[in-house]
């Protein structure tokens, strides 16, 4: 398996000298308004303020999920020094950085400048860049496999589905232009041949939860390890989660992946490559193509040698469906073509096979969100397995955000950027009244305060069917 997947400025310093008095630091800066150019006094305060007070909701949710306990069980090491941070605190600080918008370890460390965020996250301190680098440097293939158990824990929270869940598979390229990290190699990307990693991902379509993730070398073929990845994903799912259908793009259309799916007694729809033989079927005259009732879409079904497997060909007229997916064939202009191989029974019509596959495109949104909002696109360290561990924890943060929204009764999942602006990024004052920790959220107006009261009431109440106002409002 390993062959398939792997062939100090950020330090914050403290000073013992006392800061100058507020009066010494006061300056006046002028600004423009519609009627004048007033000045605003600028000074400093020792009051414990945080720009991320809303993360108390996140911390309480982790407490409810016993996430610290689960995290401790899957982390690879314990501190060797009595002064060292606990591994769980380092990992939780890293997750807090991800939610705050960090996409590099140095940017996670900058949360140290927020004097209350560590207390809001429930950790001893936000780790420095060097502490984070040392932490992720010790990961190995074995410890990454254990860490991936966090995804099983997330999926375990889902209810069983009478009809089963749909498992979507995909691979993509993570570009690393500097190219010196372990496992970065020149591989095919949408921008041509570039230094990259090439991960595999599996997600449950109905819940939008990520069920498994592998990092691979950048020069890996799409199919490398795909059959084993599918087997590992399905066999590690909780027993009450049943898979009714597996979908994947052309990288998973290899016969080895199809055989593995059938060995696991799974129904599948995979994109088939447009080989010369398949293209010959596309050249059939119109008599072979069947109307679907959808303007510009026609299908035909071709018998395969393997009993129980079907080849479905789809052509879409570009003039009527300019947004259509598929491939252009130079000698057959005006259409885009797609081939699907499936073992669904014959009672599922060819057009229904195409429709069932069509929903797999939503996985691209998960990949985009993980890359751009949870930092996976830029999170990378020298050690290959350390990079995979970075990604596993970022995905754990993503899954927890999905489950948090379910806990709050949100019917439509919103992305992390919305959660940051609406929920996590709320300024607050941290104090101890009568020796009791107190967080005062900066919320003005009764309407906004009512919304926050609903959030807090829903979070602390027993789970039920009542929802709060949309986070996207």
C-alpha positions in Angstrom: 0.0 0.0 0.0 2.8 2.4 0.8 4.2 2.0 -2.7 0.8 3.2 -4.1 0.8 6.3 -1.9 4.4 7.3 -1.2 7.3 6.1 -3.5 10.9 30.6 13.0 9.4 33.5 12.0 6.0 32.3 13.1 7.1 31.8 16.8 5.4 34.3 19.1 7.6 35.7 21.8 6.7 37.2 25.2 8.5 40.0 26.9 8.9 40.3 30.6 9.1 44.1 30.6 6.0 46.0 31.5 4.2 47.7 28.5 4.1 51.5 28.5 1.1 53.2 30.0 -2.0 53.8 27.9 -1.4 57.5 27.8 2.0 57.1 26.3 0.6 55.0 23.5 -2.4 57.2 22.5 -2.3 58.7 19.1 -4.9 60.3 16.9 -5.7 59.2 13.4 -8.0 61.2 11.0 -10.7 59.5 8.9 -13.1 60.9 6.3 -16.8 61.0 6.9 -19.6 62.5 4.8 -19.5 65.8 6.7 -16.0 66.2 8.3 -12.6 64.7 9.0 -12.8 63.6 12.7 -9.9 62.0 14.5 -10.1 58.7 16.5 -7.9 58.1 19.5 -5.8 54.9 19.3 -4.5 53.2 22.4 -4.1 49.8 23.9 -5.8 47.7 26.5 -4.9 44.6 28.6 -8.6 43.5 28.7 -9.0 39.9 27.4 -10.8 40.3 24.2 -11.2 37.7 21.4 -12.3 38.0 17.8 -13.5 34.4 17.9 -15.9 34.3 20.8 -18.5 32.4 18.8 -16.2 29.4 18.9 -17.5 28.6 22.3 -20.4 27.0 20.4 -17.8 24.8 18.7 -16.1 23.9 21.9 -19.3 23.0 23.6 -20.3 20.8 20.7 -17.0 19.0 20.9 -17.6 18.4 24.6 -21.0 16.8 23.7 -19.4 14.6 21.1 -16.6 13.6 23.6 -14.2 14.6 20.8 -11.2 15.2 23.1 -11.6 11.5 24.3 -11.8 10.2 20.7 -8.9 12.4 19.6 -6.7 11.2 22.5 -7.4 7.6 21.4 -6.1 8.1 17.8 -3.1 10.5 18.3 0.2 8.7 18.0 2.2 10.0 21.0 2.3 11.4 24.4 4.5 14.4 25.6 8.0 13.4 26.7 8.5 16.5 28.8 6.4 17.7 31.8 6.4 21.2 30.2 5.2 20.0 26.8 1.7 20.7 25.6 -0.7 17.7 25.6 -1.1 16.3 22.0 -4.9 16.8 22.2 -4.3 20.5 23.0 -2.0 20.8 20.0 -4.5 19.2 17.7 -7.4 21.2 19.1 -5.5 24.4 18.6 -4.8 23.4 15.0 -8.5 22.7 14.4 -9.3 26.1 15.9 -6.9 27.7 13.5 -8.6 26.0 10.6 -12.0 27.3 11.7 -10.5 30.8 12.1 -9.2 30.7 8.5 -5.6 29.5 8.8 -4.3 27.6 5.8 -0.7 27.4 7.0 0.9 26.4 10.3 2.4 29.8 10.7 -1.1 31.3 10.5 -2.5 28.9 13.1 0.3 30.2 15.4 -0.8 33.8 14.9 -3.9 33.0 17.0 -1.5 33.3 19.9 -2.0 37.1 19.6 -5.7 36.6 20.5 -5.5 36.6 24.4 -8.7 34.6 25.0 -9.0 32.2 22.1 -7.1 29.4 23.9 -9.5 29.6 26.8 -12.5 29.6 24.4 -11.1 26.5 22.8 -10.4 24.9 26.2 -6.7 24.3 25.6 -3.6 25.3 27.5 -2.3 27.6 24.7 -2.3 27.9 21.0 0.8 26.0 19.7 3.6 27.8 17.9 4.6 26.9 14.3 7.6 24.9 15.5 5.5 23.0 18.0 3.0 22.1 15.2 5.8 21.1 12.9 7.3 18.7 15.4 3.9 17.3 16.2 3.1 16.4 12.6 6.6 15.2 11.9 6.1 12.0 14.0 3.2 10.6 12.0 3.7 7.4 10.1 1.5 5.3 7.8 0.3 3.3 10.7 -0.6 6.3 12.9 -2.4 8.0 10.0 -4.5 4.9 9.5 -5.5 5.1 13.2 -6.1 8.9 12.9 -8.5 8.2 10.0 -10.8 6.5 12.6 -12.1 10.0 13.3 -14.1 9.8 10.1 -15.7 6.6 11.2 -16.7 8.3 14.4 -18.3 11.1 12.4 -20.3 8.7 10.2 -21.3 6.7 13.3 -23.5 9.7 14.3 -25.7 9.2 11.3 -29.0 7.3 11.5 -29.5 4.1 9.5 -31.2 4.6 6.1 -33.8 2.1 4.9 -32.7 2.5 1.3 -29.0 2.9 2.2 -26.5 5.6 1.5 -24.7 6.6 -1.7 -20.9 6.5 -1.6 -19.1 8.9 -4.0 -15.4 8.4 -4.9 -13.0 10.9 -6.5 -9.4 11.9 -6.9 -7.8 15.2 -7.6 -4.5 17.0 -7.7 -3.1 19.2 -4.9 -0.6 21.5 -6.5 2.7 22.3 -4.7 4.8 24.4 -7.0 7.9 24.4 -4.7 7.9 20.6 -5.0 10.3 19.7 -2.2 7.8 18.0 0.2 7.9 14.2 0.4 5.5 12.6 -2.1 5.2 15.6 -4.3 5.9 14.5 -7.9 5.0 15.7 -11.4 1.6 14.4 -12.3 -1.3 15.4 -14.5 -3.4 18.3 -13.4 -6.0 20.6 -15.0 -3.1 23.0 -15.6 -1.0 20.4 -17.3 2.0 18.4 -15.7 2.7 20.0 -12.3 4.3 19.0 -9.0 1.4 17.7 -6.8 -0.1 15.2 -4.5 -3.0 13.1 -5.7 -5.4 12.2 -2.9 -8.4 9.9 -3.0 -11.6 10.8 -1.1 -14.9 9.0 -0.3 -18.0 10.8 0.9 -21.6 9.9 1.7 -23.8 11.9 -0.7 -26.9 12.2 1.4 -25.2 13.5 4.5 -22.2 15.2 2.8 -19.8 13.6 5.4 -16.3 12.5 4.3 -15.9 8.7 5.1 -12.3 8.2 4.1 -9.2 10.0 2.7 -5.9 8.9 1.3 -2.9 11.0 0.3 -0.9 9.6 -2.6 2.2 10.5 -4.6 1.6 13.1 -7.4 2.6 10.7 -10.1 0.1 8.1 -9.1 -2.4 6.9 -11.7 -6.0 7.5 -10.9 -6.6 3.8 -10.4 -3.6 3.2 -8.1 -4.9 1.8 -4.9 -8.5 2.6 -5.8 -9.8 -0.9 -5.3 -8.1 -1.2 -1.8 -9.4 2.3 -1.0 -12.9 1.2 -1.7 -12.6 -2.0 0.3 -11.1 -0.1 3.3 -13.8 2.6 3.2 -16.7 0.2 3.1 -15.4 -2.3 5.6 -14.6 0.4 8.1 -18.1 2.0 8.1 -20.2 1.4 11.2 -22.4 -1.6 10.9 -25.7 0.4 10.7 -24.5 2.3 7.6 -25.4 0.4 4.5 -24.2 1.4 1.1 -26.8 1.1 -1.7 -24.7 2.6 -4.6 -21.1 3.5 -5.3 -20.3 6.2 -7.9 -17.0 7.3 -9.3 -15.5 9.0 -12.3 -13.3 7.5 -15.0 -10.4 6.9 -12.6 -12.5 4.3 -10.8 -13.9 2.7 -14.0 -11.1 0.1 -14.0 -12.2 -3.5 -13.9 -10.3 -4.1 -10.6 -12.5 -1.5 -8.8 -15.7 -3.0 -10.4 -14.6 -6.5 -9.2 -14.0 -5.1 -5.7 -17.4 -3.5 -5.6 -19.1 -6.7 -6.6 -17.0 -8.7 -4.0 -18.4 -6.3 -1.4 -21.9 -6.9 -2.9 -22.3 -3.3 -3.9 -24.2 -1.8 -6.8 -22.1 0.8 -8.8 -22.0 3.3 -11.5 -18.6 4.3 -12.8 -17.6 6.4 -15.8 -16.1 4.3 -18.5 -13.2 5.5 -20.6 -14.0 6.4 -24.1 -11.7 3.8 -25.7 -11.6 3.2 -29.4 -14.1 0.4 -28.9 -16.5 2.6 -26.9 -16.2 5.4 -29.5 -17.2 3.0 -32.2 -20.6 2.6 -30.4 -20.9 6.4 -30.4 -20.7 6.4 -34.2 -23.9 4.4 -34.4 -26.6 6.1 -36.5 -29.6 7.7 -34.9 -31.6 4.4 -35.0 -29.5 3.1 -32.1 -30.0 6.2 -29.9 -33.2 6.5 -27.7 -34.9 9.7 -26.7 -35.1 10.3 -23.0 -37.8 12.9 -22.7 -35.0 15.4 -21.8 -34.3 17.9 -24.6 -30.9 17.2 -26.2 -30.2 14.0 -24.3 -30.2 10.5 -25.9 -29.0 7.2 -24.6 -28.1 3.7 -25.9 -27.2 0.5 -24.1 -24.6 -1.9 -25.2 -24.2 -5.5 -24.1 -21.0 -6.4 -22.3 -19.2 -9.8 -22.2 -19.4 -9.8 -18.3 -22.9 -11.0 -17.2 -24.7 -8.4 -15.1 -22.7 -5.4 -16.3 -24.1 -2.8 -18.6 -22.5 -0.1 -20.7 -24.7 3.0 -21.0 -23.8 5.6 -23.6 -25.1 9.2 -23.3 -24.9 11.9 -25.9 -26.0 15.5 -25.3 -26.5 18.0 -28.0 -24.3 21.1 -27.2 -26.7 23.5 -28.9 -29.5 22.5 -26.5 -27.3 21.7 -23.4 -24.2 23.9 -23.5 -23.6 23.1 -19.8 -23.4 19.3 -20.6 -20.6 17.2 -19.2 -18.7 14.6 -21.2 -16.1 14.6 -24.0 -16.1 16.0 -27.4 -15.2 13.6 -30.3 -13.6 15.4 -33.2 -15.2 13.2 -35.8 -18.7 13.6 -34.2 -19.2 17.3 -33.7 -22.1 18.9 -32.0 -22.4 16.4 -29.1 -20.7 15.6 -25.8 -20.4 11.9 -25.0 -20.2 10.0 -21.8 -20.1 6.3 -21.1 -21.2 4.6 -17.8 -20.6 1.1 -16.6 -23.0 -0.3 -14.0 -24.3 -3.5 -12.5 -27.7 -2.1 -11.6 -30.5 -4.5 -12.8 -32.1 -4.1 -16.1 -35.3 -2.7 -14.5 -33.3 0.5 -14.0 -33.5 2.2 -17.4 -30.5 3.6 -19.1 -31.7 7.2 -18.5 -32.3 6.5 -14.8 -28.7 5.2 -14.6 -27.5 8.5 -16.0 -29.7 10.4 -13.6 -28.5 8.5 -10.6 -24.9 9.1 -11.6 -25.5 12.8 -12.2 -25.7 13.7 -8.5 -22.1 12.7 -8.0 -21.0 16.1 -9.2 -21.9 17.5 -5.7 -18.7 15.8 -4.4 -16.8 18.5 -6.4 -18.3 21.1 -4.1 -17.0 19.1 -1.0 -13.5 19.0 -2.6 -13.5 22.7 -3.4 -14.7 23.6 0.2 -12.0 21.4 1.8 -9.3 22.8 -0.4 -10.2 26.5 -0.2 -11.9 26.9 3.2 -10.4 24.2 5.3 -6.9 24.8 4.0 -6.1 21.4 2.4 -5.0 23.0 -0.8 -2.0 24.7 1.0 -1.5 22.6 4.2 1.7 20.7 3.7 4.8 19.7 5.7 8.0 17.9 4.7 6.9 14.5 6.0 4.4 12.8 3.7 2.5 11.2 6.5 2.5 14.5 8.4 0.8 16.1 5.5 -1.8 13.3 5.4 -2.4 13.9 9.2 -2.9 17.6 8.6 -5.5 16.7 6.1 -7.2 14.1 8.2 -7.7 16.7 11.0 -8.9 19.3 8.6 -11.5 16.8 7.3 -12.4 16.0 10.9 -13.1 19.7 11.4 -15.3 19.7 8.2 -17.3 16.6 9.4 -17.8 18.2 12.8 -19.1 21.4 11.2 -21.6 19.3 9.2 -22.7 17.5 12.4 -22.9 20.8 14.3 -25.4 22.1 11.7 -27.4 18.9 12.0 -27.4 19.4 15.8 -28.8 22.9 15.3 -31.5 21.6 13.0 -30.2 23.2 9.8 -31.9 21.7 6.8 -29.4 23.0 4.3 -25.7 22.7 4.9 -23.8 26.0 4.7 -20.1 26.3 4.0 -17.4 27.2 6.5 -17.1 30.8 5.4 -20.8 31.3 6.4 -20.1 29.7 9.7 -17.1 32.0 10.3 -19.0 35.2 9.5 -22.3 34.3 11.2 -21.2 32.1 14.1 -17.5 31.6 15.0 -16.2 35.1 14.3 -18.1 36.9 17.0 -16.1 39.3 19.1 -16.3 38.8 22.9 -14.9 39.8 26.3 -13.4 37.1 28.5 -13.5 37.7 32.2 -13.9 35.9 35.6 -16.8 37.2 37.6 -16.7 35.9 41.1 -14.0 33.4 40.0 -16.3 32.0 37.3 -15.2 32.2 33.6 -17.5 34.5 31.6 -17.7 35.2 27.9 -19.7 38.2 26.9 -20.5 38.1 23.2 -20.7 41.4 21.4 -24.2 41.1 20.0 -26.3 44.3 19.5 -30.0 44.4 18.9 -32.8 42.2 20.2 -33.3 40.4 17.0 -29.6 39.2 16.8 -29.6 38.4 20.5 -32.8 36.3 20.1 -31.1 34.4 17.3 -28.1 33.7 19.5 -30.3 32.6 22.4 -32.0 30.1 20.1 -28.6 28.8 19.0 -27.5 28.3 22.6 -30.8 26.9 23.7 -30.8 24.4 20.8 -27.2 23.4 21.6 -27.7 22.8 25.3 -31.1 21.1 24.9 -31.8 17.4 24.3 -31.7 16.6 20.6 -35.1 17.1 19.0 -36.7 18.2 15.7 -36.8 21.9 16.4 -34.6 24.1 14.2 -33.2 27.5 14.7 -33.1 30.3 12.1 -30.9 29.6 9.1 -27.2 30.3 9.5 -27.3 31.7 6.0 -29.9 34.3 6.9 
